[in-house]
Amino acid sequence: MTHPDADTLLKHVLETLDEPERSEVAGHLAGCEACRKAETEIRGDIRKLESLGSDVEVPPPPALPRMLERTRVISQWAAVLAAGFLLGYFTSNLTSALPATPVQQRLVPERIVEDTLGFLPCPPVDAAAPASR
């Protein structure tokens, strides 16, 4: 292996390398004095940074909250419009006139000769007679 660059050494110190790279860098560090010295310097720099102990808060970009608010408002209006279109579609299909279906009527004899299987017989209906209420 050639000498690892500074980023690879930093990732090794921070233990963020995947297994093949980690074992390759560890093997190289076992035999290379210059890379061990660079690793020691990186560890010292990290300790210095940790000793400072200052927490720096990085504010979000100023446009981000406004953009999120705009996205929320747009999605709310899109949901309202979608609900309106669906409601209109369903109500237009429900309120349209249904085609008339012809129904054949036949006269039923007054006397049922066959067994009714427990059902009550109905009075006969004459289709030609005017409807009376």
KEBAVEX-937959 format. One line per 5 residues: number of its first residue (from 1); their letters; for each residue z, y, x of C-alpha. Coordinates in steps of 0.1 Angstrom, whole numbers, padded with zeros to 4 digits. Layout:
BEGIN
NUM) A) Z,Y,X; ...
***
This chain:
BEGIN
1) MTHPD) 0000,0000,0000; -0007,0035,0012; 0021,0061,0011; 0030,0069,-0025; 0026,0106,-0035
6) ADTLL) 0054,0129,-0045; 0049,0122,-0082; 0052,0085,-0078; 0083,0088,-0057; 0099,0111,-0083
11) KHVLE) 0090,0086,-0110; 0106,0059,-0088; 0138,0079,-0084; 0139,0086,-0122; 0132,0049,-0129
16) TLDEP) 0102,0056,-0151; 0076,0034,-0133; 0065,0002,-0150; 0074,-0031,-0133; 0043,-0037,-0111
21) ERSEV) 0044,-0002,-0096; 0082,-0002,-0092; 0082,-0034,-0072; 0052,-0021,-0051; 0069,0012,-0043
26) AGHLA) 0103,-0006,-0035; 0085,-0029,-0011; 0068,0000,0006; 0101,0019,0008; 0117,-0011,0025
31) GCEAC) 0093,-0007,0055; 0084,0030,0056; 0110,0054,0071; 0090,0086,0062; 0089,0076,0025
36) RKAET) 0126,0067,0024; 0133,0102,0039; 0111,0118,0011; 0130,0097,-0015; 0163,0109,-0001
41) EIRGD) 0152,0145,-0003; 0141,0140,-0039; 0175,0125,-0048; 0192,0155,-0031; 0170,0180,-0051
46) IRKLE) 0179,0162,-0083; 0216,0164,-0075; 0213,0201,-0068; 0196,0207,-0101; 0222,0187,-0119
51) SLGSD) 0250,0206,-0102; 0236,0239,-0115; 0245,0228,-0150; 0227,0256,-0168; 0212,0246,-0201
56) VEVPP) 0180,0265,-0207; 0169,0267,-0243; 0132,0269,-0246; 0123,0286,-0279; 0094,0272,-0299
61) PPALP) 0062,0291,-0299; 0063,0320,-0324; 0033,0308,-0344; 0046,0273,-0350; 0071,0281,-0378
66) RMLER) 0046,0303,-0396; 0019,0276,-0392; 0043,0249,-0406; 0051,0272,-0435; 0015,0278,-0443
71) TRVIS) 0008,0240,-0441; 0036,0233,-0465; 0024,0259,-0490; -0012,0246,-0488; -0001,0210,-0493
76) QWAAV) 0020,0220,-0523; -0010,0238,-0539; -0032,0208,-0531; -0008,0185,-0549; -0007,0208,-0579
81) LAAGF) -0045,0209,-0581; -0048,0172,-0577; -0023,0166,-0605; -0042,0190,-0627; -0075,0173,-0621
86) LLGYF) -0060,0139,-0628; -0043,0151,-0659; -0076,0167,-0671; -0096,0135,-0663; -0072,0112,-0682
91) TSNLT) -0068,0135,-0712; -0106,0139,-0715; -0110,0102,-0715; -0082,0097,-0740; -0093,0124,-0765
96) SALPA) -0130,0115,-0766; -0142,0101,-0799; -0143,0063,-0800; -0174,0047,-0815; -0170,0033,-0849
101) TPVQQ) -0167,-0005,-0850; -0181,-0021,-0881; -0157,-0046,-0896; -0169,-0074,-0919; -0147,-0080,-0949
106) RLVPE) -0148,-0111,-0971; -0132,-0121,-1003; -0102,-0144,-1000; -0098,-0169,-1028; -0067,-0164,-1049
111) RIVED) -0055,-0199,-1044; -0051,-0214,-1010; -0056,-0251,-1013; -0050,-0259,-0976; -0016,-0259,-0959
116) TLGFL) -0006,-0224,-0948; 0014,-0237,-0918; 0044,-0215,-0929; 0024,-0183,-0933; 0026,-0163,-0965
121) PCPPV) -0007,-0161,-0984; -0022,-0126,-0987; -0035,-0111,-1020; -0073,-0111,-1022; -0092,-0080,-1011
126) DAAAP) -0125,-0069,-1027; -0146,-0050,-1003; -0169,-0036,-1030; -0140,-0022,-1051; -0129,0014,-1046
131) ASR) -0098,0019,-1026; -0068,0026,-1047; -0035,0041,-1036
***
